[in-house]
Amino acid sequence: MVIPDWNAERTKLQTRFSTGNITVATRKELERYLVVLANTMQFQGMPDTAQKLQHERDTGAFDVIIRHLLMIRLGEELHAKSHKISVLALVVAVAAAVFAAGAVLFAGLQWWADVQKSHAAVLPASAASGASQTLSPLQPLSGSSIKSKSPSPSKQFVPYIAATNSTPVPSTVSTKR
């Protein structure tokens, strides 16, 4: 394992600060610079000299700036991730809305086809072509060759349900004279 020369790394960091290139550093580079600042010689045990004071001031200033830039980079990365997730969520929501609209449309078309089919069974061609007869959903045409079929439970309409209900249907004709 090779131990890096921290003083040489610190010199590179100072050069990066003096040229202003520190602002375009990546997140990994900023993390590395914090490690460099933590591992450079601290001038411990030496009397206060101008070099030691300058080193401490530079280290404090570099540390604050690098931490601030690191927070900015982390915020940018999180924003990019949240943007991707929100776009994905929007696509899923639009797909769900399109699917729901298609299901409603299909159900409407199915209902319309069922209505057309039930009307074709109730109104034979002779009645639809001009013969004026009053049709009841429970009574087939008199003398008609069409066999009366009860509609399936899913296709029943209100008069048929009322006639087969367990409660008696009120009579429209009065039995009292």
C-alpha positions in Angstrom: 0.0 0.0 0.0 1.4 3.3 -1.1 0.9 6.3 1.1 0.3 9.4 -1.0 2.3 12.5 -0.5 -0.3 14.7 1.3 1.8 17.9 1.0 2.0 17.4 -2.8 -1.7 16.8 -2.9 -2.3 20.0 -0.9 -0.1 22.0 -3.3 -2.3 20.7 -6.2 -5.4 21.8 -4.1 -4.0 25.2 -3.5 -3.3 25.5 -7.3 -6.8 24.5 -8.0 -8.1 27.2 -5.6 -5.8 29.9 -7.0 -6.9 29.3 -10.6 -10.6 29.0 -9.7 -11.0 25.5 -11.1 -12.3 24.2 -7.8 -15.8 25.3 -8.8 -16.0 22.7 -11.6 -14.7 19.8 -9.5 -16.8 16.6 -9.3 -18.2 15.2 -6.2 -15.5 12.5 -6.0 -12.8 15.1 -6.4 -14.3 17.3 -3.6 -14.4 14.3 -1.3 -10.8 13.6 -2.1 -9.8 17.2 -1.3 -11.5 16.9 2.1 -9.3 13.8 2.7 -6.2 15.7 1.6 -7.0 18.6 4.0 -7.5 16.1 6.9 -4.2 14.4 6.2 -1.8 17.3 5.6 0.8 18.2 8.1 -0.8 20.2 11.0 2.4 21.8 12.3 1.7 20.3 15.7 4.2 21.0 18.4 5.7 23.9 16.6 5.5 27.5 17.9 3.1 29.9 16.3 4.7 31.0 13.1 3.4 32.8 10.1 3.5 29.6 8.1 1.5 27.7 10.7 -1.1 30.5 10.9 -1.4 30.7 7.1 -1.8 26.9 6.9 -4.6 26.9 9.5 -6.4 29.8 7.8 -6.1 28.2 4.4 -7.3 24.8 5.7 -10.3 26.4 7.4 -11.2 28.4 4.2 -10.6 25.4 1.9 -12.7 23.2 4.2 -15.7 25.6 4.2 -15.6 26.1 0.4 -15.2 22.4 -0.4 -18.0 21.4 2.0 -20.3 24.0 0.4 -19.4 22.8 -3.1 -19.9 19.2 -2.0 -23.4 20.0 -0.7 -24.2 21.6 -4.0 -23.0 18.6 -6.0 -25.0 16.2 -3.8 -28.1 18.4 -4.2 -27.6 18.4 -8.0 -27.3 14.6 -8.0 -30.4 14.2 -5.9 -32.3 16.6 -8.1 -31.3 14.7 -11.2 -32.4 11.4 -9.6 -35.7 12.8 -8.4 -36.3 14.3 -11.9 -35.9 10.9 -13.5 -38.2 9.3 -11.0 -40.9 12.0 -11.5 -40.7 11.6 -15.3 -41.1 7.8 -14.8 -44.1 8.4 -12.5 -45.6 10.8 -15.1 -45.3 8.2 -17.8 -46.9 5.5 -15.6 -49.8 7.9 -14.8 -50.4 8.8 -18.4 -50.3 5.1 -19.4 -52.8 4.3 -16.6 -55.1 7.2 -17.8 -54.9 5.9 -21.4 -55.6 2.4 -20.2 -58.6 3.6 -18.1 -60.0 5.6 -21.0 -59.7 2.6 -23.3 -61.4 0.4 -20.8 -64.3 2.9 -20.5 -64.5 3.2 -24.3 -64.5 -0.6 -24.7 -67.2 -1.0 -22.0 -69.3 1.7 -23.8 -69.0 0.0 -27.1 -69.8 -3.4 -25.6 -72.9 -1.9 -24.0 -73.9 -0.3 -27.3 -73.5 -3.7 -29.1 -75.6 -5.4 -26.4 -78.4 -2.7 -26.7 -78.4 -3.2 -30.5 -78.5 -6.9 -30.1 -81.4 -6.8 -27.6 -83.3 -4.4 -29.8 -82.9 -6.7 -32.8 -84.3 -9.6 -30.7 -87.3 -7.5 -29.4 -88.1 -5.8 -32.8 -88.3 -8.3 -35.6 -87.9 -7.1 -39.2 -91.7 -7.1 -39.9 -92.3 -4.8 -36.9 -89.5 -2.5 -37.7 -90.5 -2.1 -41.4 -93.8 -0.4 -40.7 -96.2 -2.7 -39.0 -97.6 -0.8 -36.1 -98.0 -3.1 -33.2 -97.4 -2.3 -29.5 -94.8 -4.6 -28.2 -94.4 -5.7 -24.7 -91.1 -7.1 -23.6 -92.9 -10.1 -22.1 -95.2 -10.9 -25.0 -94.0 -12.1 -28.4 -95.8 -10.9 -31.6 -98.9 -12.9 -32.3 -98.6 -15.3 -35.2 -94.9 -14.6 -35.3 -92.5 -17.3 -36.1 -89.9 -15.8 -33.7 -89.6 -17.9 -30.6 -89.7 -16.0 -27.3 -86.5 -16.2 -25.3 -86.0 -14.8 -21.9 -82.9 -12.5 -21.9 -80.0 -13.7 -19.9 -79.7 -12.1 -16.4 -76.9 -9.8 -17.5 -79.1 -8.4 -20.4 -82.4 -8.1 -18.6 -84.2 -4.8 -18.8 -86.4 -3.1 -16.2 -89.9 -4.4 -17.2 -88.7 -8.0 -17.2 -87.1 -7.6 -13.8 -90.2 -5.9 -12.4 -92.4 -8.8 -13.7 -90.2 -11.5 -12.2 -89.6 -9.8 -8.9 -91.0 -11.5 -5.8 -93.1 -8.5 -4.8 -96.4 -8.3 -6.8 -96.6 -5.6 -9.4 -99.4 -3.1 -8.7 -102.3 -3.6 -11.2 -103.0 -0.7 -13.5 -106.6 -1.8 -13.9 -108.9 -1.3 -11.0 -110.7 -4.5 -9.8 -113.4 -2.6 -8.0 -116.5 -1.5 -9.9 
